[in-house]
Amino acid sequence: MTGGTLSLEIGNEFLVKVSSDDQNWRTVLQETTEEHDLNNLDPPHTLDLAPLLAGTHTLYVRVGDAKPDDGWGGWLGHLKLTMTS
């Protein structure tokens, strides 16, 4: 696999991080405002895999809570992975 896209239907106060080695993580999507009841669910967020893979063949994706103090963490409704080689 050398590229492709990762599309996430995600809402609320999400934090999405990726890693190629399950040790070093970097943030690729983050809701910075207080969002409740999926008010920010509009079109899926699509990420280009090529720069995220950075020459490797493995990609770990972690979905978390951008604002853990209020209980409105990330909500993942759908994930679509399209790969190219």
GROMACS elastic network, one bead per residue, 0.5 to 0.9 nm:
[ bonds ]
;  ai    aj funct       b0    kb
    1     4     6  0.81105   500
    1    53     6  0.89393   500
    1    56     6  0.84347   500
    1    57     6  0.59010   500
    1    58     6  0.86202   500
    1    83     6  0.64171   500
    1    84     6  0.56964   500
    2    49     6  0.78726   500
    2    50     6  0.61108   500
    2    53     6  0.75087   500
    2    54     6  0.88510   500
    2    55     6  0.73463   500
    2    56     6  0.80267   500
    2    57     6  0.71900   500
    2    83     6  0.76378   500
    2    84     6  0.59624   500
    3    48     6  0.72289   500
    3    51     6  0.80815   500
    3    52     6  0.87080   500
    3    53     6  0.74952   500
    3    82     6  0.84441   500
    3    83     6  0.58413   500
    3    84     6  0.50742   500
    3    85     6  0.65055   500
    4    47     6  0.85115   500
    4    48     6  0.61267   500
    4    49     6  0.51437   500
    4    50     6  0.66228   500
    4    81     6  0.75765   500
    4    82     6  0.52593   500
    4    84     6  0.51033   500
    4    85     6  0.82608   500
    5    46     6  0.64762   500
    5    47     6  0.54925   500
    5    49     6  0.52112   500
    5    50     6  0.82020   500
    5    80     6  0.80369   500
    5    81     6  0.60000   500
    5    82     6  0.52071   500
    5    83     6  0.65181   500
    5    84     6  0.86303   500
    6    45     6  0.81616   500
    6    46     6  0.55974   500
    6    47     6  0.51382   500
    6    48     6  0.66707   500
    6    49     6  0.66758   500
    6    79     6  0.72383   500
    6    80     6  0.58231   500
    6    82     6  0.64352   500
    6    83     6  0.84736   500
    7    44     6  0.60258   500
    7    45     6  0.55102   500
    7    47     6  0.62917   500
    7    48     6  0.89562   500
    7    78     6  0.81104   500
    7    79     6  0.57169   500
    7    80     6  0.50800   500
    7    81     6  0.64983   500
    7    82     6  0.84277   500
    8    43     6  0.89777   500
    8    44     6  0.52962   500
    8    45     6  0.52481   500
    8    46     6  0.64269   500
    8    47     6  0.84193   500
    8    76     6  0.71867   500
    8    77     6  0.77585   500
    8    78     6  0.59731   500
    8    80     6  0.66164   500
    8    81     6  0.88760   500
    9    41     6  0.68797   500
    9    42     6  0.80836   500
    9    43     6  0.71940   500
    9    45     6  0.65482   500
    9    46     6  0.89413   500
    9    75     6  0.84425   500
    9    76     6  0.60560   500
    9    77     6  0.54388   500
    9    79     6  0.63117   500
    9    80     6  0.86711   500
   10    14     6  0.72251   500
   10    38     6  0.83221   500
   10    40     6  0.82053   500
   10    41     6  0.60560   500
   10    42     6  0.86016   500
   10    44     6  0.68963   500
   10    45     6  0.75395   500
   10    74     6  0.68801   500
   10    75     6  0.55381   500
   10    77     6  0.60250   500
   10    78     6  0.73170   500
   10    79     6  0.85387   500
   11    14     6  0.63374   500
   11    31     6  0.82788   500
   11    35     6  0.78732   500
   11    36     6  0.83502   500
   11    37     6  0.83853   500
   11    38     6  0.51642   500
   11    39     6  0.73287   500
   11    40     6  0.55499   500
   11    42     6  0.82804   500
   11    73     6  0.85698   500
   11    74     6  0.59224   500
   11    75     6  0.52013   500
   11    76     6  0.67076   500
   11    77     6  0.81734   500
   12    31     6  0.74622   500
   12    34     6  0.76665   500
   12    36     6  0.53338   500
   12    37     6  0.67608   500
   12    38     6  0.51423   500
   12    39     6  0.70361   500
   12    40     6  0.64522   500
   12    41     6  0.75371   500
   12    65     6  0.87478   500
   12    72     6  0.62306   500
   12    73     6  0.61881   500
   12    74     6  0.52928   500
   12    75     6  0.60841   500
   13    30     6  0.75422   500
   13    31     6  0.53324   500
   13    32     6  0.74288   500
   13    33     6  0.73436   500
   13    34     6  0.64754   500
   13    35     6  0.57130   500
   13    36     6  0.74969   500
   13    38     6  0.89154   500
   13    40     6  0.89834   500
   13    64     6  0.84167   500
   13    65     6  0.58714   500
   13    66     6  0.52936   500
   13    67     6  0.62560   500
   13    68     6  0.85500   500
   13    71     6  0.89476   500
   13    72     6  0.58861   500
   13    75     6  0.78362   500
   14    29     6  0.75991   500
   14    30     6  0.57119   500
   14    31     6  0.55277   500
   14    32     6  0.86328   500
   14    63     6  0.68337   500
   14    64     6  0.58267   500
   14    65     6  0.50576   500
   14    66     6  0.52309   500
   14    67     6  0.80275   500
   14    72     6  0.84988   500
   14    73     6  0.57812   500
   14    75     6  0.68878   500
   14    76     6  0.85667   500
   15    27     6  0.72223   500
   15    28     6  0.80348   500
   15    29     6  0.58711   500
   15    31     6  0.66118   500
   15    62     6  0.80278   500
   15    63     6  0.57283   500
   15    65     6  0.53812   500
   15    67     6  0.86209   500
   15    73     6  0.82497   500
   15    74     6  0.66535   500
   16    26     6  0.84520   500
   16    27     6  0.58779   500
   16    28     6  0.58336   500
   16    30     6  0.62509   500
   16    61     6  0.70337   500
   16    62     6  0.56408   500
   16    64     6  0.62306   500
   16    65     6  0.85007   500
   16    66     6  0.86528   500
   16    74     6  0.86345   500
   17    25     6  0.59768   500
   17    26     6  0.52110   500
   17    28     6  0.55830   500
   17    29     6  0.70498   500
   17    30     6  0.87130   500
   17    60     6  0.82471   500
   17    61     6  0.58981   500
   17    62     6  0.51549   500
   17    63     6  0.66287   500
   17    64     6  0.80845   500
   18    22     6  0.83213   500
   18    24     6  0.83376   500
   18    25     6  0.54698   500
   18    26     6  0.55799   500
   18    27     6  0.65921   500
   18    28     6  0.69420   500
   18    52     6  0.74451   500
   18    59     6  0.66988   500
   18    60     6  0.54475   500
   18    62     6  0.62319   500
   18    63     6  0.89872   500
   19    22     6  0.54264   500
   19    23     6  0.69361   500
   19    24     6  0.58037   500
   19    26     6  0.66179   500
   19    52     6  0.79120   500
   19    53     6  0.82722   500
   19    58     6  0.82796   500
   19    59     6  0.57951   500
   19    60     6  0.50840   500
   19    61     6  0.67492   500
   19    62     6  0.84655   500
   20    23     6  0.79818   500
   20    24     6  0.75799   500
   20    25     6  0.80734   500
   20    52     6  0.78390   500
   20    53     6  0.64269   500
   20    54     6  0.80600   500
   20    56     6  0.67504   500
   20    57     6  0.78317   500
   20    58     6  0.54685   500
   20    60     6  0.60636   500
   21    24     6  0.65464   500
   21    25     6  0.84309   500
   21    56     6  0.89813   500
   21    58     6  0.74582   500
   21    59     6  0.75893   500
   21    60     6  0.75394   500
   22    25     6  0.71864   500
   22    59     6  0.83198   500
   22    60     6  0.63895   500
   25    60     6  0.88548   500
   25    62     6  0.88094   500
   27    30     6  0.71848   500
   28    47     6  0.82538   500
   28    52     6  0.89477   500
   29    45     6  0.83527   500
   30    65     6  0.88776   500
   30    66     6  0.65331   500
   31    34     6  0.77996   500
   31    35     6  0.78820   500
   31    40     6  0.88232   500
   31    66     6  0.65341   500
   31    67     6  0.87576   500
   31    74     6  0.88285   500
   32    35     6  0.86797   500
   32    66     6  0.72699   500
   32    67     6  0.83749   500
   33    66     6  0.89955   500
   33    67     6  0.87621   500
   34    67     6  0.77867   500
   34    70     6  0.89440   500
   34    72     6  0.82796   500
   35    38     6  0.69122   500
   35    39     6  0.63197   500
   35    40     6  0.67781   500
   35    72     6  0.74580   500
   36    39     6  0.60983   500
   36    40     6  0.81539   500
   36    72     6  0.63773   500
   36    73     6  0.89674   500
   37    40     6  0.84375   500
   37    72     6  0.85016   500
   38    41     6  0.53688   500
   38    42     6  0.88256   500
   38    75     6  0.79005   500
   39    42     6  0.79771   500
   40    43     6  0.89105   500
   41    44     6  0.74391   500
   42    45     6  0.86942   500
   44    78     6  0.87308   500
   44    79     6  0.89386   500
   47    52     6  0.84601   500
   48    51     6  0.67585   500
   48    52     6  0.71657   500
   49    52     6  0.50237   500
   49    53     6  0.59454   500
   49    54     6  0.86101   500
   49    59     6  0.86868   500
   49    83     6  0.81197   500
   50    53     6  0.53692   500
   50    54     6  0.64515   500
   50    55     6  0.78802   500
   51    54     6  0.51720   500
   51    55     6  0.81846   500
   52    55     6  0.86238   500
   52    56     6  0.89061   500
   52    59     6  0.75916   500
   53    56     6  0.52496   500
   53    57     6  0.65202   500
   53    58     6  0.68646   500
   53    59     6  0.63046   500
   54    57     6  0.86093   500
   56    59     6  0.79406   500
   63    74     6  0.67701   500
   63    75     6  0.85171   500
   63    76     6  0.79585   500
   64    68     6  0.87297   500
   64    73     6  0.66356   500
   64    74     6  0.58198   500
   64    75     6  0.88147   500
   65    68     6  0.54406   500
   65    71     6  0.82681   500
   65    72     6  0.73915   500
   65    74     6  0.52977   500
   65    75     6  0.89646   500
   66    72     6  0.87574   500
   66    73     6  0.66866   500
   66    74     6  0.74654   500
   67    70     6  0.64330   500
   67    71     6  0.76333   500
   67    72     6  0.73500   500
   67    73     6  0.68262   500
   68    71     6  0.58928   500
   68    72     6  0.73318   500
   68    73     6  0.65942   500
   69    72     6  0.84478   500
   70    73     6  0.80638   500
   72    75     6  0.84746   500
   76    79     6  0.75261   500
